[in-house]
Structures are given as C-alpha cells and as structure tokens.
C-alpha cells in the first residue's frame, strides 16, 4: 500500500534526522508536527465539497477564464470539475510533466558524472548534463572549484603545469533554444541556451551567457589558475579524443533529488536540461522536439491522454503549451498511487551517469515529494504564511506564473483527512496578486472543511 510507504519513508527520515542532529540543538519547527504526519485519507462528501467550491469559484476574479479539477486520492475519482477538459496555458505546471517523464525514464538513484580528461597537454571538461554543477559560491555535490583542484593535483603528479582547456558539450548536441522563447527571456540569468555543461552560479550576472558551455569552461580555467596550472589562450569547444584518460570526476545529486529541486524551486534551466537527458536516454535524441514529444508520450504511459495537449518546452516559459486541469490533477494522483509502467529505453547512460547495481523500479514518486509546502520551502514559502492559515503545511503544490497566467496544482488535506489532488488554471488574468489570494482562500476553505463522507 502506498500509504504505508509514505508512513515508512517519513519514519525513516525522522529517525535519520535524529541520528544526524543528536549533538546539535533541537530544531523548533512549528510545522513539523503537521507536515510530517502521514495522511490517513478518507473518502470525501462530493456534494459538500462541490457546494464549497462552487461558492468560492463564483468570485469575479475567476471570470476571465479558468479550468479546475479536484480528485479524491483515496480512489482517484473526480470530486468536482469545471472547464477541466479545456487545455489552457499551464505556465510552470509544465514542469510536472517534465518531472514525471524524468522519473519514469531515468533511474531515481542515478547520478550525473562530470569528468575531466587529459591528453597531450590538453584538458577536456566533459559535460554530463548535470544541471547543478556548482561554483565555490554554490557548492553542490559536483563543485567546479573542487573538480579543478582535483585536476590540478593529478596534473602536477605528471609534472604538467601548463595546459590548453577545451569544453566537450557534445552529449546533448548543439546549444538549443525552443522556437517560441522570446529574446527578453535571456536578459535574466534564470534561463539560457540549453547545454550539457551548465554552470549553476548564484552570483552570475543577470544577463544570460551567450555560450553557457564556454562560460563554464572559462570558470574552470580560472580555478585551474588558482591551483597554479597555467592555461594557454582561450577556452574552446572540442570533442574528447577516445584515448584521453580521466583525471578527475564529480557526481551530482540523485535524479530523484534533482527532480524534487526543480519542482520545488521552479528552476527553468534544470527542467530543460533534465528533459533533454531523458529524451537522449529514451529516444536517443536530445533535441527540443524529441524532448517535448517525450513529455506527452511518457504521461500517456501513466494512463493520461494527451490528445488535446501541446508542449513546446519543458519549463513552461512557452506560451504555446496547453494542458488541461483534469490531466494535471490525475497526474498528481497517479504519482502518489504508483501505476504500473512498462518502458523500454533506446539510449545508454553508462558514459555520463552512474547507477546502483540494483535499480529501483520505475516510480513517479518524486513528483509528489517535489511539491513545495505552503509556508514551507521553495515557491510556496510565502503562500499560506498568515498566522493560523488552515493551508499552512497542509497544501503542497507546484506554482505557475506567466504574464496574465496564474496556476497552481498539488494536494490539499481537509480537516477530517480527505486527501485531494487539484489543478487550478486561470488565464487572461488582470490582477495576478488578487487571483493568487482567491486561489489560496479557496484552498484554505478546503483545508478547514469537515468534508468526509458519512459512512
């Protein structure tokens, strides 16, 4: 039973935390008693919930155009829907499709391996698609500064103190950009051309780099200089010779953790890169067209039709994306209830990823665990933050926002433990802040409702 799995996982997490923090001060988190309690869900009273939602949706701020779907997670049945079959602009809810595709394509415990190889005084920084390759200001598991230090030590053992630096980003092919991305998107550091060699640098300039692979290589070269290895000339792009040998490696977080991260923080760059890695593994084709087609095909493998849906990018920046509310609420329900999925991949991960010898079965579970909690972490940190808010720690959701588009999809638990998946999409929005507030008000009403069916 999946609920037993939830309880077991939460118990193990709490036990591990106690062991790790036994010598430190006890964390005083007022949400812990709410967030970490496993849900013992019961069936909902559909009439009562329908009346509540009908009342809340009568607010004039929804009149511009909306689609909503609310589903009982105890059995997957629809509790209430309105315009739910209409495919609408989902904004960053697109990342739920991206997360689902990655979760059922890639081993959840697999890790990306960024490598440095050497031959004839040439150093090759080989991109593996790790979206969180960090700098010394953002020391993730795979830290570029540490990689350079490890490389320098090895080079000195060979009495090599002067090298040429090349980047090898051939894994995902040429730098990519979805066709309908606006030029203005690249005036932000939140998105840039998609590459297998991506530098996740929190102090990067606001302007996106013209060539993210070369920028990563240049940063790597600077770190080599700091470790007393002279770098000749400029950093260029070049495929690694087959007989080059490995001098340093760094491993990313697990695939499951990366999915959770890009959902919780709504990281556009990470979602785009991981979608192309999944497409490479599934279809042997990391192109934008193949990657976006895969999102729909993989969701269909989960039993969700994609007939009227359209996806043009993996992050949700595209205004061509169209997904229906009913499909999104069903996707979240399925991620919790673990449908049987059979999938045969065409690609090979051995050159750029490492996986445990015993693979975990396909499971879209990270889609649920990546939902940010109201007044908790990520994009939901400032939602439901009012004192006494019923949705605080009870609503878990993925946010979405574009110009004139406000969306939210996730789960909410009523006061008497009716566990509900939901999707709310509002388009043609004139007052975005006010629309967010009425959506939160609606979910607060559900969270405080005694809506269980009377047996």
Secondary structure, 3 states (H helix, E strand, C coil): CHHHHHHHHHHHHHHHHHHHCCCCCCCCCCCHHHHCCCCCCECECHHHHHHHHHHHHCCHHHCCCEEEEEEECCCCCEEEEECCCCEECCHHHHHHHHHHHHHHHCCCCCEEEEEEEEECCEEEEECCCCCCEECCCCCCCCEHHHHHHHHHHHHHHCCCCEEEEEEECHHHCCCECCCCCCHHHHHCCCCCCECCCCEECCCCCCCCCCCHHHHHHHHHHHHHHHCCCEECCCCEECCCCCCCEEEEEEEEEEHHHHHHHHHHHCCHHHHHHHHHHHHHHHHCCCCHHHHHHHHHHHHHHCCCCCCCCECCCCCCCCCCCEEEHHHHHHHHHHHHHCCCCCCCCCCCCCCCEECCCCCCCCCCHHHHHCCEECCCCHHHCCCCCCCCCCCCCCCEEEEEEECCEEEEEEEEECCCCEEEEEEEEEECCCCHHHHHHHHHHHHHHHHCCCCECCC
